[in-house]
Amino acid sequence: MDCKIVITCEKCKCKAELSPSTWMESNAYTCPNCRERMPADYWMLLKNAIGALSMVPDSCDGFSISVSESDLNLDNRTDEI
């Protein structure tokens, strides 16, 4: 699945978009504006999660799959997964 991640630096409020193909080989993330470095343990968790997500196909057996921003009101859903 082709996806992108938006990272917002809390220090300078800069937003950067990353896709797995552009950063999977990187060992760290640094804000392109203020050079603040993301903590290494958080970067590895994010990198592993998005790497796994990028391996999910866009569609499978009649279903399409996409990723979008979370809506906090979804906690009240009544449908079953």
C-alpha positions as CSV (number, residue, x, y, z in Angstrom):
1,M,0.0,0.0,0.0
2,D,1.3,3.4,-0.9
3,C,0.9,5.7,2.0
4,K,2.3,8.8,3.5
5,I,2.9,10.0,7.0
6,V,2.6,13.6,8.2
7,I,5.0,14.4,11.0
8,T,4.5,17.7,12.9
9,C,7.5,19.0,14.9
10,E,6.1,20.2,18.2
11,K,9.1,22.6,18.6
12,C,8.7,24.6,15.4
13,K,5.3,23.4,14.1
14,C,6.8,22.4,10.8
15,K,4.9,19.6,9.0
16,A,6.7,17.1,6.8
17,E,5.2,14.3,4.6
18,L,7.1,11.0,4.3
19,S,6.4,7.9,2.4
20,P,8.0,4.5,3.0
21,S,10.0,4.6,-0.2
22,T,11.7,7.9,0.8
23,W,12.7,7.0,4.4
24,M,12.7,3.3,5.1
25,E,16.5,3.1,4.9
26,S,17.0,6.0,7.3
27,N,18.1,5.4,10.9
28,A,16.7,8.6,12.3
29,Y,14.3,11.4,11.6
30,T,15.3,15.1,11.9
31,C,12.9,18.0,11.4
32,P,13.8,19.6,8.1
33,N,13.2,23.1,9.6
34,C,14.7,23.3,13.1
35,R,16.8,20.0,13.0
36,E,15.1,18.6,16.2
37,R,15.7,14.9,16.2
38,M,12.9,12.4,16.9
39,P,13.8,10.0,19.8
40,A,15.3,6.9,18.3
41,D,13.0,4.4,20.0
42,Y,9.9,6.3,18.7
43,W,11.4,6.5,15.2
44,M,12.0,2.7,15.2
45,L,8.4,2.0,16.2
46,L,7.0,4.3,13.6
47,K,9.3,3.0,10.9
48,N,8.4,-0.6,11.7
49,A,4.7,0.1,11.8
50,I,4.6,2.0,8.5
51,G,7.0,-0.5,6.9
52,A,4.5,-3.3,7.7
53,L,1.5,-1.2,6.5
54,S,3.3,-0.5,3.2
55,M,3.3,-4.3,2.6
56,V,-0.5,-4.5,2.7
57,P,-2.0,-4.6,-0.8
58,D,-4.3,-1.7,-1.9
59,S,-7.0,-4.3,-2.6
60,C,-7.8,-7.9,-1.9
61,D,-10.6,-10.2,-2.9
62,G,-13.2,-7.4,-3.5
63,F,-12.1,-5.1,-0.8
64,S,-10.1,-1.8,-1.1
65,I,-8.0,-0.6,1.7
66,S,-6.9,3.0,2.5
67,V,-5.5,4.8,5.5
68,S,-6.8,8.1,6.7
69,E,-6.7,10.3,9.7
70,S,-8.4,8.9,12.8
71,D,-11.7,10.3,14.0
72,L,-11.8,10.3,17.7
73,N,-15.6,9.8,17.6
74,L,-15.2,6.3,16.2
75,D,-15.0,4.9,19.7
76,N,-18.8,4.9,19.8
77,R,-19.2,2.5,16.8
78,T,-21.7,-0.3,17.0
79,D,-20.4,-2.4,14.1
80,E,-18.3,-5.4,14.7
81,I,-14.9,-6.1,13.2
